[in-house]
Amino acid sequence: MTRPQLTPPAGVLVAIDVAKARNEVLIEVPGLARRRRLSVLNTRAEHDRLIALLSDLDQPVTCGFEATGNYHRPIAWRLLQAGFAVRLISSVGLARTCEALHNGWDKNDPKDAQVMLHMIRIGASQVYHDPLAAGINDVQELSKTHDAVSRAKTEVLHRILTHYLPLYFPEVDRFRHNSRSDWFFAFLDRFPTPASITVLSKEAFIAAAWDVVGRKVAKAQLLGDIYETARSSIGLPVPPDAPAVSMFRLVIGEVRGLIRQRDAIEAAADTLLSESADYKLLRRIPGIGPINALTILAEAGDLRRFSHHRQFLKFCGLDLATQQSGTFRGQTKLSKYGNARLRRTLWLAGQVAIRQRENGFRDKFERYIARDRHNADLRRKALTAITAKMARVVHAVIKTGADYRPFVEGPVPGGRTPLSRAVRA
């Protein structure tokens, strides 16, 4: 894959400062001393007017903008469809360049447009990859919605665990083993307090709760333990029909609704990507399930655009950075300047992989922590190295189109590889 040319060819340069209602546009035409400045409202007619104006110049056009929420997406799509080259400008780079050029920290739209034009001219920008044009818009929306629903479910779950259960049934928390399962919340909806359980005989309770808890090993013993726990509970003695218990049930219904939404999104994602070759390749890597694969494809897009795995590591924020000045040299650590959701997904996938019975990830992790298995700092560094390895494997599998080979790595020649070298590798 050839490296994209970021320095624009001779032609028209367009800087767009994007906002919710209108965009400040600065146009530089070769041969003209004065730049043209205009305001473009976020309407179809105004977008058409801008595209017609640029097309009438009959020269190559390169447009650049700073991502602003999602307000840049519609106009960027229209510019791409018009055949113009579109560049994305880093927000951090724009702020630093503006400070250097104008020797000040003030910010306004006309000045930002001037700085953007300068950054486009010198090639200090990135090629803009539109999700709709790349065919990953649906994947991105599924991934983002799943993330939002999961975060909302976690927030409501924490409210239940830290507020309602300590008040009304604190002992029942020990029977909750998996936050993905709905049976625990279905049980709480039916039996929210110890009084709602002990009002029945043990046999009657087991019969009433038998279908609520679903399929379980030693179900009768489980329900018997819950009944005995309810008899000795320290929960507040509120009646089952109290308004406080109604509020408890309301929150339980909320978390159950979020669980159903999450399961529906996961099923939709698996159906949408079931025919994707990249999705199938990712699913064969240890630790990568349907949602991890969905997130990787949504956040990274086509991984083949990264000609080397170091570029992908930098995109994820897994590249190493060192603060150095004069004789001072700081500690080498991850830059974390990349995609945070992608980095977190690779971290979680690595943690799942090292818990599986036998694969290269677990073998690498065991070799790293062999000298001191209980050293928390060493385990953290080993997990970082595993995350970087996961990123390299993901990039290699997609780029080559070859299946993951579940071999166990042999010992490193000459001894153990330092962690910094392993992450950089």
GIGIVEN-V449358 format. One record per pair of residues at least 6 apart in sequence whose C-alpha atoms are under 6 Angstrom apart, sorted by the first residue. I is the first residue (numbers start at 0). GAP is how many residues later the second one is. D is the distance in whole Angstrom. If there is no record, write none. Layout:
BEGIN
i=I gap=GAP d=D
i=I gap=GAP d=D
END
This chain:
BEGIN
i=0 gap=306 d=6
i=5 gap=117 d=5
i=6 gap=115 d=6
i=6 gap=116 d=4
i=10 gap=48 d=6
i=10 gap=49 d=5
i=10 gap=50 d=6
i=11 gap=16 d=6
i=11 gap=17 d=5
i=11 gap=49 d=5
i=12 gap=14 d=6
i=12 gap=15 d=5
i=12 gap=49 d=5
i=13 gap=12 d=6
i=13 gap=13 d=5
i=13 gap=49 d=5
i=14 gap=10 d=6
i=14 gap=11 d=5
i=14 gap=48 d=6
i=14 gap=49 d=5
i=14 gap=98 d=5
i=14 gap=101 d=6
i=14 gap=102 d=5
i=15 gap=8 d=6
i=15 gap=9 d=5
i=15 gap=49 d=5
i=16 gap=6 d=6
i=16 gap=7 d=5
i=16 gap=96 d=6
i=19 gap=51 d=6
i=20 gap=21 d=6
i=21 gap=18 d=5
i=21 gap=19 d=4
i=21 gap=20 d=5
i=22 gap=16 d=6
i=22 gap=17 d=5
i=23 gap=15 d=5
i=24 gap=12 d=6
i=24 gap=13 d=5
i=24 gap=14 d=6
i=25 gap=10 d=6
i=25 gap=11 d=5
i=26 gap=8 d=6
i=26 gap=9 d=5
i=27 gap=7 d=5
i=39 gap=6 d=6
i=60 gap=23 d=5
i=61 gap=23 d=5
i=61 gap=24 d=6
i=62 gap=23 d=5
i=63 gap=22 d=6
i=63 gap=23 d=4
i=63 gap=24 d=6
i=64 gap=23 d=6
i=64 gap=24 d=6
i=65 gap=22 d=6
i=65 gap=23 d=5
i=85 gap=42 d=6
i=86 gap=39 d=5
i=86 gap=40 d=5
i=86 gap=41 d=5
i=87 gap=37 d=6
i=87 gap=38 d=5
i=87 gap=40 d=5
i=88 gap=36 d=5
i=97 gap=17 d=6
i=98 gap=6 d=6
i=130 gap=6 d=5
i=138 gap=159 d=5
i=139 gap=158 d=5
i=142 gap=152 d=6
i=152 gap=102 d=6
i=152 gap=105 d=6
i=166 gap=68 d=6
i=166 gap=69 d=6
i=167 gap=25 d=6
i=167 gap=67 d=4
i=167 gap=68 d=5
i=168 gap=24 d=6
i=168 gap=66 d=5
i=182 gap=30 d=5
i=186 gap=25 d=6
i=188 gap=60 d=6
i=193 gap=36 d=5
i=195 gap=44 d=6
i=205 gap=17 d=6
i=280 gap=122 d=6
i=281 gap=11 d=6
i=282 gap=6 d=6
i=284 gap=119 d=6
i=285 gap=67 d=5
i=286 gap=62 d=4
i=286 gap=65 d=5
i=286 gap=66 d=4
i=287 gap=61 d=5
i=303 gap=95 d=5
i=305 gap=6 d=6
i=308 gap=83 d=6
i=312 gap=6 d=6
i=314 gap=23 d=5
i=315 gap=22 d=4
i=315 gap=23 d=5
i=315 gap=27 d=5
i=316 gap=18 d=6
i=316 gap=19 d=4
i=316 gap=20 d=5
i=316 gap=21 d=4
i=317 gap=16 d=6
i=318 gap=15 d=6
i=318 gap=16 d=6
i=319 gap=13 d=5
i=319 gap=14 d=5
i=319 gap=15 d=6
i=320 gap=11 d=6
i=320 gap=12 d=6
i=320 gap=13 d=6
i=320 gap=14 d=5
i=321 gap=8 d=6
i=321 gap=10 d=5
i=322 gap=7 d=5
i=323 gap=6 d=6
i=345 gap=41 d=6
i=346 gap=40 d=5
i=349 gap=36 d=6
i=349 gap=37 d=6
i=353 gap=7 d=6
i=353 gap=8 d=4
i=358 gap=47 d=6
i=358 gap=49 d=5
i=359 gap=47 d=6
i=359 gap=48 d=4
i=359 gap=49 d=5
i=364 gap=17 d=6
i=367 gap=14 d=6
i=384 gap=38 d=5
i=387 gap=35 d=6
END
